[in-house]
Amino acid sequence: MTIQFYTWLHLAGIGLVLLATGGLAQGRDAGRKLLTIAHGVGLLLILVGGFGLLARYAIHWPWPSWVFVKIVIWLAFGASLGLLKRLPHLQTPIWWAAWVLFLIAAYLGVHHGLSATA
């Protein structure tokens, strides 16, 4: 597969996770199953796309620190589903945190991901 394929796979996963997080942060039961599925599929696409990009850019172990930060962000997005369900009073802060985590991950991917291959 090409770098472009893994990039689009990664971006598609990010879109699904952000849409699902936003929908779940609304706190409604309608559509919850679909959003939960979208969240999980999105996390899987992010993971496959991200590791595919690491392989295509030939970034091998030991990984640079930005890769570990992005993995922690991925884990935080994974935990957001449970947090939204168990702590409904924190839906708005979790929604804002998801946006901030996305911005951090995007910054790391754009500015540090490409510089590691040069």
N, C-alpha and C positions, 0 to 999 in steps of 0.2 A: 504494500500500500504506500501511497505517496504522503509527503508532508501535508499537502493540501487536504487530503482525505482525513488525516488524523486531526488537523486543525478544525475542520468543519464538524467532525464528530464531537470533539471537545466543546466547541461553541454550541452545538445543538443540545448537549447535556447541560451546559450552563443555563441556556434558555429554559429548558424544562424545569430545572431545580428552582430557578428564580420565580418562574410562573407558579409553580406548585407552592413554594413558600409563601408567596403573596396571597394565593387563594386560601391556603390553610390558615394564614394569619387573620382572615376575615372571621373565623370562628363559627362558620355555619356548617351544618351537617350535610347539606345538599352538595353532592359532588366530591365529598371527602374521599371516597374510595378511589375515584379517578385521579384526584390530586396526589393521593398517597402513592399510587402506581407510577404516576408521572415523576414524582420525586425520586423513587427508587431507580427507575429506568434512566433518569437524568444523571444520577450519581454513577451508575454503571458506565454510561457513555463518557462522562468526564474522566473516569478512571482509565478506561481503555484508550481513549483519545490522548490523555496525558502521558501514559506510559508508552504509547505508540510514538508520540512526538519525542520523548526522551531517547527511544531507540533510533529513530530517524536522524536526530541531531547528534547521535553517538555520544550521549552524555551517560557515562558509565559510573559504576560504584567506585569510589565513594562519591555520592551525589553532592552537588553544591548546596549550601544552606537554604537557598531559595526553594529548592525542591521539597525539603522537609517542611518549610513554612506552608507551602501549597498543600501538602498532604494533611497538615494539621487543619487548614481551612476546609479541606474536603471532609474531614472527620467532623468538624463543627457543623457543616451543612447537613451531614448525616444525623447528627444529634438534634438539629433544629426541629425535625419532625416530632420527636418525642417530647421536646420542651414545649412546643406549641400545644400539644395535647394535654400534657400534665400541668402546665402553668399558663392557663388561658389569660390570666391577668397581665402577663408579660408579652402579649401578642405584638403590640406596637413596638416595644424595644427590640424584640427578636427580629421583626421586619426590618427595622433600621440597621440592626447589626448585620443582617444578611447583605444589605446593600453595601455597607462598609467593607465587609469581608470580600465581596465581589470586587470592589475597587482595589483592594490590596492585592488580591490574586491577579487581577488584570495588570496592575503595575509590575508585579514580579514577573509575570509571563512575558510582557512586552520588553521591559528594560533589562531584566537580568537573564531571562531565558536565552535570548539571542546572543548576549555578550559572552556567555559561557562557551559558545562554539567558536568564537573568533580567536 
